[in-house]
Amino acid sequence: MSLEDLPEATVRRVDRPSSQRDKVTRAEELRLQLADEIVRGVLPPGSALDETDIARRFAVSRTPVREALRQLVASGLVEARAHRGAVVAQPSLDRLTEMFEAMAELEALCAGLAAERMPPGDRQKLEAIHEELRVLSHAGNPERFHAVNERFHNAIYAGSQNSYIAEMTLATRVRVQPFRRAQFRNLGRLAKSHAEHDRVVVAIMRGDKSGAAAAMRAHIELVRGEYEIYAVSV
């Protein structure tokens, strides 16, 4: 399976029949829902996150809950305390800065390599996703935009033609994802994001390695700034 084929990070129902694939999906659903509540302040810092209570609330077993909390710990949104369970935390400003710095460099690396290596057919697919985002930027649906936005970035990771770098980039994005997702709620952010993507796409289509890397790095830095604006507003 290529990175482009990875499931979109959308919120789906959590009451499907059990299977190993569904367990992974349920954990992802729970992670997204809990992360959203934490970032929006519905679950304030210090709130206890009891596995049994969460499992009961979403009508799931404790297995996906445990995995969701593990991923939230990696993002810095949850703190695991010995003998005290998990509680809501917020990553320090320094930690968040480090995460976005790493994200910017990894995505810039992928974009630069994609400008050199992405096959013609994959370039056309990237343009099609970019056009889909243009339409969505006018529709004002941040959740749908976020889902397609992940396909856009996945396509660039795959276009780097370096699976190891792509895997590292995706793993980092999972940690930063709650903050990237939140910034789409800012007024006018969808159109701005599409414009930033446009500079990346143009550079990739031209085979401009340094231009693609610079455009992607600037995009992620702006994402970080938009998240900071969002964080102040909630």
KEVOSE-688263 format. One line per 8 residues: number of its first residue (from 0); for each residue x, y, z of N, C-alpha, C, O. Coordinates in pm, whole numbers, plus 50000, padded with zeros to 5 digits. Example, Ala and Ser with C-alpha at 12.3 -4.5 7.8 and 13.67 -1.06 7.14 Angstrom:
0 = 51319:49431:50780:51230:49550:50780:51320:49670:50780:51424:49668:50846  51285:49775:50708:51367:49894:50714:51290:50003:50787:51341:50114:50804
//
This chain:
0 = 50085:49880:50000:50000:50000:50000:50089:50125:50000:50182:50134:50080  50061:50218:49912:50139:50341:49907:50086:50437:50011:49979:50417:50068  50164:50543:50036:50120:50642:50134:49994:50713:50090:49913:50755:50172  49976:50726:49955:49856:50791:49906:49730:50714:49942:49622:50771:49955  49747:50582:49959:49632:50497:49986:49599:50486:50134:49503:50419:50170  49678:50551:50219:49650:50543:50362:49513:50602:50391:49470:50696:50324  49442:50549:50491:49308:50600:50523:49314:50747:50560:49409:50793:50623  49211:50822:50519:49203:50963:50557:49175:50971:50706:49111:50884:50765
8 = 49226:51079:50767:49207:51097:50912:49073:51165:50937:49068:51277:50987  48966:51095:50904:48833:51149:50927:48771:51081:51047:48813:50972:51086  48672:51146:51106:48603:51090:51221:48491:51001:51170:48398:51048:51105  48500:50873:51199:48398:50779:51156:48327:50723:51278:48371:50744:51392  48218:50652:51256:48145:50590:51366:48230:50485:51433:48317:50425:51370  48206:50463:51560:48287:50368:51635:48209:50243:51675:48248:50172:51767  48097:50218:51605:48014:50104:51644:48004:50000:51533:47900:49939:51513  48116:49981:51461:48116:49881:51355:48153:49744:51411:48202:49735:51523
16 = 48129:49635:51330:48173:49503:51374:48322:49500:51396:48397:49573:51332  48367:49414:51489:48507:49408:51525:48590:49342:51417:48547:49246:51353  48711:49396:51396:48815:49337:51312:48942:49409:51348:48937:49515:51410  49058:49354:51309:49183:49422:51343:49189:49560:51278:49235:49656:51339  49141:49568:51152:49141:49698:51084:49051:49797:51154:49085:49915:51167  48932:49751:51202:48841:49840:51272:48900:49888:51403:48878:50003:51443  48977:49801:51473:49038:49842:51598:49132:49960:51576:49133:50054:51655  49210:49954:51469:49299:50065:51436:49216:50189:51405:49248:50298:51451
24 = 49111:50173:51327:49025:50285:51289:48959:50346:51411:48951:50469:51423  48911:50265:51502:48847:50316:51622:48945:50395:51707:48910:50500:51762  49068:50345:51719:49168:50419:51795:49194:50554:51732:49209:50654:51802  49198:50558:51599:49219:50685:51528:49101:50779:51550:49120:50899:51573  48981:50725:51544:48861:50807:51568:48865:50869:51708:48840:50988:51726  48895:50785:51804:48900:50833:51942:49009:50937:51960:48988:51038:52027  49124:50912:51901:49235:51008:51913:49193:51143:51858:49218:51247:51920  49131:51143:51741:49090:51269:51679:48984:51341:51763:48991:51462:51781
32 = 48887:51266:51813:48781:51329:51892:48834:51384:52024:48800:51496:52062  48916:51307:52092:48972:51353:52219:49068:51469:52197:49069:51566:52273  49151:51460:52091:49244:51569:52061:49168:51697:52032:49209:51805:52076  49059:51685:51959:48978:51803:51926:48922:51866:52052:48922:51988:52066  48874:51784:52144:48818:51837:52269:48925:51901:52356:48898:51999:52426  49046:51845:52352:49155:51902:52431:49198:52036:52373:49213:52135:52446  49218:52039:52241:49265:52162:52176:49161:52274:52190:49198:52391:52202  49031:52238:52187:48925:52339:52199:48897:52379:52343:48820:52472:52368
40 = 48959:52310:52439:48939:52345:52579:48821:52277:52645:48792:52304:52761  48751:52190:52573:48640:52115:52633:48693:52026:52744:48629:52010:52849  48811:51967:52720:48881:51891:52824:49001:51975:52867:49105:51970:52801  48990:52051:52974:49099:52142:53014:49217:52066:53074:49203:51951:53115  49335:52132:53081:49452:52070:53143:49421:52019:53283:49354:52087:53362  49470:51900:53313:49447:51841:53443:49330:51746:53448:49313:51672:53545  49247:51747:53342:49131:51658:53340:49176:51512:53335:49266:51477:53258  49114:51429:53417:49147:51287:53417:49085:51219:53295:48972:51250:53256
48 = 49159:51127:53237:49112:51051:53121:49109:50903:53159:49207:50831:53141  48998:50861:53213:48983:50724:53260:48945:50633:53143:48847:50660:53072  49021:50527:53123:48997:50437:53011:48856:50379:53013:48789:50373:52910  48811:50338:53129:48678:50278:53140:48569:50378:53106:48474:50344:53035  48582:50500:53155:48482:50604:53127:48477:50636:52978:48369:50650:52921  48594:50649:52916:48599:50681:52773:48541:50566:52691:48467:50588:52595  48575:50442:52728:48522:50326:52657:48370:50322:52666:48301:50291:52568  48318:50353:52782:48173:50354:52800:48109:50466:52718:48004:50447:52656
56 = 48172:50582:52718:48117:50697:52645:48105:50670:52496:48006:50707:52434  48205:50606:52438:48206:50581:52294:48162:50439:52257:48165:50401:52140  48121:50361:52357:48071:50225:52333:48174:50139:52260:48142:50074:52161  48297:50141:52311:48404:50060:52254:48474:49986:52368:48449:50012:52485  48562:49895:52330:48643:49827:52431:48756:49919:52477:48777:50026:52419  48828:49877:52579:48937:49960:52630:49061:49954:52540:49150:50038:52553  49067:49856:52450:49186:49842:52364:49207:49964:52274:49317:50019:52276  49108:50009:52196:49131:50129:52114:49150:50254:52199:49221:50347:52159
64 = 49086:50258:52316:49103:50373:52405:49249:50383:52450:49309:50490:52451  49304:50268:52488:49443:50265:52533:49538:50311:52422:49633:50385:52448  49512:50267:52299:49597:50306:52186:49581:50455:52156:49679:50523:52127  49458:50505:52162:49435:50648:52137:49509:50733:52240:49570:50835:52205  49504:50693:52366:49573:50769:52470:49724:50763:52451:49794:50861:52476  49773:50648:52407:49917:50635:52381:49961:50734:52274:50065:50798:52286  49881:50748:52169:49914:50841:52062:49904:50986:52109:49982:51071:52067  49807:51013:52196:49793:51149:52249:49910:51185:52341:49950:51302:52349
72 = 49963:51086:52411:50083:51109:52492:50198:51150:52402:50274:51241:52435  50211:51083:52288:50318:51115:52192:50305:51257:52139:50405:51322:52110  50181:51306:52126:50157:51442:52078:50180:51547:52186:50189:51666:52157  50189:51502:52311:50206:51597:52420:50076:51650:52474:50076:51737:52562  49963:51600:52423:49833:51647:52470:49788:51575:52597:49702:51625:52670  49846:51460:52622:49810:51380:52739:49937:51341:52813:50040:51312:52752  49928:51342:52944:50041:51300:53027:50005:51171:53099:49901:51163:53165  50089:51069:53085:50067:50942:53154:50142:50945:53287:50264:50958:53289
80 = 50069:50932:53396:50130:50937:53529:50122:50801:53595:50016:50739:53599  50233:50756:53646:50238:50623:53711:50139:50617:53826:50137:50704:53914  50058:50514:53825:49960:50486:53930:49849:50590:53939:49767:50585:54031  49846:50685:53845:49743:50789:53849:49667:50799:53718:49576:50881:53705  49704:50717:53620:49635:50720:53492:49677:50837:53406:49781:50899:53429  49596:50867:53305:49627:50974:53210:49549:51100:53243:49434:51094:53287  49614:51213:53221:49549:51343:53241:49581:51432:53122:49682:51415:53055  49493:51528:53098:49513:51622:52989:49630:51714:53022:49641:51766:53133
88 = 49717:51732:52923:49831:51823:52938:49839:51908:52812:49770:51881:52713  49921:52007:52814:49951:52084:52694:50102:52082:52677:50175:52105:52774  50151:52055:52555:50296:52057:52536:50349:52197:52563:50280:52297:52537  50469:52204:52613:50528:52335:52637:50551:52405:52503:50555:52340:52398  50565:52536:52508:50591:52612:52386:50718:52564:52319:50724:52555:52196  50820:52534:52399:50946:52484:52342:50925:52351:52271:50978:52330:52161  50849:52262:52332:50824:52131:52272:50747:52145:52142:50778:52079:52043  50646:52231:52143:50566:52251:52022:50650:52312:51911:50635:52276:51795
96 = 50737:52404:51947:50827:52465:51850:50918:52360:51787:50939:52360:51666  50970:52271:51870:51057:52164:51820:50982:52071:51725:51036:52030:51622  50859:52038:51760:50780:51949:51676:50753:52011:51540:50767:51945:51437  50715:52137:51538:50688:52204:51411:50816:52226:51331:50814:52220:51208  50926:52250:51399:51054:52266:51329:51091:52138:51256:51132:52141:51140  51077:52025:51325:51106:51896:51262:51010:51869:51147:51050:51822:51041  50882:51901:51168:50781:51880:51064:50814:51961:50940:50803:51910:50828  50853:52086:50958:50884:52172:50845:51001:52119:50764:50997:52120:50641
104 = 51105:52072:50832:51223:52023:50760:51194:51892:50688:51240:51872:50575  51119:51802:50752:51087:51675:50688:50997:51695:50567:51018:51633:50462  50896:51780:50581:50807:51804:50468:50879:51878:50355:50853:51852:50238  50970:51968:50389:51048:52037:50288:51135:51938:50211:51149:51947:50089  51194:51844:50283:51276:51741:50220:51192:51658:50122:51235:51632:50010  51073:51617:50165:50985:51540:50077:50946:51620:49953:50947:51567:49842  50913:51747:49971:50872:51830:49857:50985:51848:49758:50964:51841:49637  51106:51870:49809:51221:51887:49721:51250:51761:49640:51275:51768:49520
112 = 51246:51647:49706:51268:51521:49636:51156:51492:49537:51181:51438:49429  51031:51527:49574:50919:51506:49483:50935:51588:49356:50898:51543:49248  50989:51708:49369:51012:51792:49250:51106:51724:49152:51094:51741:49031  51199:51647:49205:51296:51577:49121:51244:51442:49071:51272:51402:48959  51167:51371:49157:51143:51230:49133:50998:51190:49106:50975:51080:49055  50902:51274:49138:50762:51232:49125:50729:51197:48980:50751:51279:48891  50675:51076:48955:50639:51037:48819:50529:51125:48762:50450:51182:48837  50521:51138:48630:50420:51223:48567:50278:51192:48610:50199:51284:48635
120 = 50244:51064:48619:50108:51028:48660:50076:51074:48799:49964:51118:48827  50173:51066:48888:50153:51110:49026:50144:51262:49035:50076:51316:49123  50213:51330:48946:50203:51477:48942:50061:51518:48904:50006:51614:48959  50002:51445:48811:49865:51475:48771:49768:51451:48887:49675:51528:48908  49792:51343:48963:49708:51315:49080:49721:51426:49184:49623:51466:49246  49843:51475:49202:49865:51584:49297:49789:51709:49254:49727:51776:49337  49791:51739:49126:49717:51855:49075:49567:51837:49096:49496:51933:49127  49519:51714:49080:49376:51687:49099:49335:51708:49244:49230:51764:49272
128 = 49419:51661:49337:49391:51683:49480:49395:51831:49512:49312:51882:49589  49491:51901:49455:49504:52045:49477:49379:52118:49429:49333:52212:49494  49325:52075:49316:49202:52136:49265:49084:52105:49357:48997:52190:49378  49081:51984:49410:48974:51948:49504:48980:52038:49627:48877:52080:49678  49100:52067:49674:49116:52156:49788:49072:52299:49755:49019:52370:49840  49096:52340:49630:49052:52474:49589:48901:52487:49603:48850:52586:49655  48829:52385:49557:48683:52386:49566:48641:52386:49713:48551:52461:49752  48706:52303:49794:48671:52294:49935:48705:52422:50011:48640:52455:50111
136 = 48805:52494:49964:48843:52618:50033:48731:52721:50026:48722:52811:50110  48646:52708:49924:48531:52799:49911:48408:52746:49983:48315:52821:50013  48408:52616:50011:48291:52554:50074:48285:52580:50224:48178:52574:50285  48401:52610:50285:48404:52642:50427:48381:52524:50518:48320:52538:50625  48429:52406:50478:48414:52286:50561:48553:52243:50607:48621:52169:50535  48598:52287:50727:48734:52256:50771:48761:52108:50790:48874:52063:50770  48659:52031:50830:48681:51888:50853:48710:51816:50722:48803:51736:50714  48631:51846:50619:48654:51783:50489:48785:51832:50428:48859:51755:50366
144 = 48814:51960:50445:48938:52015:50393:49057:51945:50458:49156:51912:50391  49048:51923:50589:49156:51854:50660:49180:51716:50603:49295:51676:50583  49073:51641:50577:49087:51505:50525:49156:51504:50389:49247:51424:50366  49115:51593:50299:49176:51598:50166:49317:51656:50175:49406:51619:50098  49337:51747:50268:49470:51803:50290:49571:51693:50325:49686:51699:50283  49529:51594:50401:49618:51484:50434:49653:51403:50310:49766:51355:50297  49558:51386:50220:49587:51318:50094:49689:51398:50013:49777:51340:49948  49677:51529:50016:49771:51616:49944:49913:51594:49996:50006:51574:49917
152 = 49928:51598:50126:50062:51581:50183:50113:51438:50164:50231:51417:50140  50023:51339:50176:50062:51200:50152:50118:51182:50011:50216:51110:49991  50055:51249:49915:50099:51238:49776:50241:51291:49759:50320:51238:49681  50272:51396:49833:50407:51453:49824:50507:51363:49895:50619:51346:49847  50469:51305:50009:50559:51212:50075:50592:51096:49981:50708:51059:49965  50487:51038:49919:50508:50927:49827:50592:50971:49708:50673:50894:49656  50572:51095:49664:50646:51147:49549:50794:51163:49573:50872:51175:49479  50834:51163:49700:50978:51173:49731:51053:51049:49685:51175:51051:49669
160 = 50978:50939:49664:51037:50812:49621:51141:50760:49721:51235:50690:49685  51121:50798:49847:51207:50750:49955:51115:50708:50069:51070:50792:50148  51088:50579:50078:50989:50531:50173:51031:50555:50318:50945:50576:50404  51160:50553:50346:51206:50574:50484:51178:50717:50528:51127:50739:50638  51211:50814:50443:51183:50954:50475:51033:50977:50484:50985:51050:50571  50959:50914:50394:50813:50929:50396:50754:50876:50526:50664:50938:50583  50802:50763:50573:50753:50705:50698:50785:50795:50817:50701:50815:50904  50906:50850:50821:50942:50941:50930:50854:51066:50929:50811:51115:51033
168 = 50829:51116:50809:50748:51238:50796:50605:51212:50842:50547:51293:50913  50550:51098:50801:50415:51065:50841:50406:51045:50993:50309:51089:51055  50504:50979:51052:50505:50956:51196:50509:51089:51272:50444:51104:51375  50586:51184:51221:50593:51315:51285:50461:51390:51270:50415:51457:51362  50399:51376:51151:50272:51444:51129:50165:51394:51225:50082:51473:51271  50165:51266:51255:50067:51212:51349:50077:51283:51484:49975:51310:51548  50199:51315:51526:50218:51384:51654:50171:51529:51649:50118:51581:51747  50192:51592:51534:50158:51735:51522:50013:51754:51475:49960:51865:51481
176 = 49951:51647:51429:49821:51656:51363:49714:51734:51441:49643:51813:51379  49698:51715:51573:49592:51790:51641:49605:51941:51626:49505:52012:51616  49728:51989:51624:49751:52133:51613:49733:52181:51469:49681:52290:51445  49775:52099:51374:49754:52133:51233:49605:52135:51200:49559:52221:51125  49532:52044:51257:49389:52033:51230:49313:52152:51289:49220:52203:51227  49354:52195:51407:49283:52303:51475:49290:52434:51398:49193:52510:51396  49402:52461:51334:49419:52592:51269:49327:52613:51149:49310:52726:51104  49267:52506:51098:49174:52522:50986:49046:52593:51028:48967:52634:50942
184 = 49023:52609:51159:48904:52680:51206:48921:52832:51201:48825:52906:51218  49043:52877:51179:49065:53022:51172:48996:53080:51050:48994:53018:50944  48938:53197:51065:48867:53263:50956:48961:53286:50837:49068:53345:50852  48921:53238:50721:48999:53258:50600:49116:53164:50582:49190:53174:50484  49134:53072:50677:49253:52985:50673:49252:52888:50556:49359:52860:50500  49136:52837:50516:49132:52740:50408:49186:52799:50278:49265:52735:50208  49145:52920:50246:49193:52985:50124:49343:53013:50132:49415:52997:50034  49390:53054:50250:49533:53079:50267:49613:52950:50249:49717:52949:50184
192 = 49563:52842:50307:49632:52714:50297:49643:52672:50151:49748:52624:50107  49534:52689:50078:49537:52651:49936:49639:52734:49859:49710:52682:49773  49647:52862:49890:49744:52948:49822:49887:52905:49854:49974:52908:49767  49910:52865:49978:50043:52816:50016:50075:52686:49943:50187:52666:49896  49976:52597:49933:49993:52473:49858:50026:52502:49713:50107:52433:49651  49963:52606:49659:49982:52636:49518:50128:52663:49486:50178:52621:49381  50197:52732:49575:50338:52759:49553:50420:52630:49556:50518:52616:49482  50380:52537:49641:50448:52407:49646:50425:52330:49517:50519:52277:49458
200 = 50299:52325:49473:50264:52250:49352:50334:52306:49229:50388:52230:49148  50334:52436:49216:50400:52499:49100:50548:52461:49095:50600:52428:48989  50614:52466:49208:50757:52432:49213:50779:52285:49179:50874:52252:49107  50694:52197:49230:50708:52055:49200:50689:52030:49051:50764:51955:48990  50588:52093:48993:50562:52075:48850:50677:52125:48764:50702:52073:48656  50746:52225:48812:50861:52280:48738:50988:52200:48761:51089:52222:48694  50984:52108:48857:51105:52034:48891:51203:52117:48969:51323:52090:48969  51152:52220:49038:51235:52313:49114:51253:52260:49256:51170:52286:49343
208 = 51360:52187:49279:51381:52122:49408:51391:52223:49522:51320:52210:49622  51476:52323:49507:51495:52419:49616:51369:52503:49637:51335:52538:49750  51301:52536:49527:51178:52615:49538:51067:52539:49608:50994:52596:49689  51054:52410:49577:50951:52327:49641:50979:52312:49790:50888:52320:49872  51106:52290:49824:51143:52275:49964:51116:52404:50041:51063:52401:50152  51154:52517:49982:51134:52646:50049:50985:52677:50066:50944:52727:50170  50905:52646:49964:50761:52674:49971:50695:52587:50077:50608:52634:50150  50736:52460:50085:50676:52372:50186:50719:52412:50326:50639:52409:50419
216 = 50846:52448:50342:50893:52490:50474:50816:52614:50521:50774:52623:50636  50797:52708:50429:50722:52830:50463:50578:52796:50499:50520:52856:50589  50521:52701:50427:50382:52660:50454:50368:52606:50597:50278:52646:50669  50457:52515:50637:50447:52457:50771:50473:52562:50878:50412:52558:50985  50563:52655:50852:50587:52762:50948:50463:52849:50965:50433:52895:51075  50390:52872:50855:50267:52949:50863:50158:52870:50936:50077:52927:51008  50157:52737:50917:50062:52652:50990:50083:52669:51140:49989:52682:51218  50209:52668:51179:50240:52686:51321:50188:52821:51371:50128:52829:51478
224 = 50212:52926:51294:50165:53057:51333:50013:53064:51344:49959:53128:51434  49945:52998:51250:49799:52995:51254:49747:52920:51376:49646:52957:51435  49818:52813:51413:49776:52740:51533:49790:52829:51656:49703:52828:51744  49897:52907:51664:49916:52996:51778:49804:53099:51786:49759:53135:51895  49760:53148:51669:49647:53240:51665:49521:53173:51717:49445:53231:51793  49502:53049:51673:49383:52973:51717:49388:52950:51869:49288:52966:51938  49506:52911:51919:49519:52880:52061:49485:53000:52149:49427:52984:52257  49520:53117:52104:49490:53239:52181:49340:53267:52181:49287:53322:52277
232 = 49271:53227:52073:49130:53260:52059:49036:53168:52135:48921:53204:52159  49083:53049:52174:48993:52954:52241:48998:52970:52392:48929:52899:52465
//
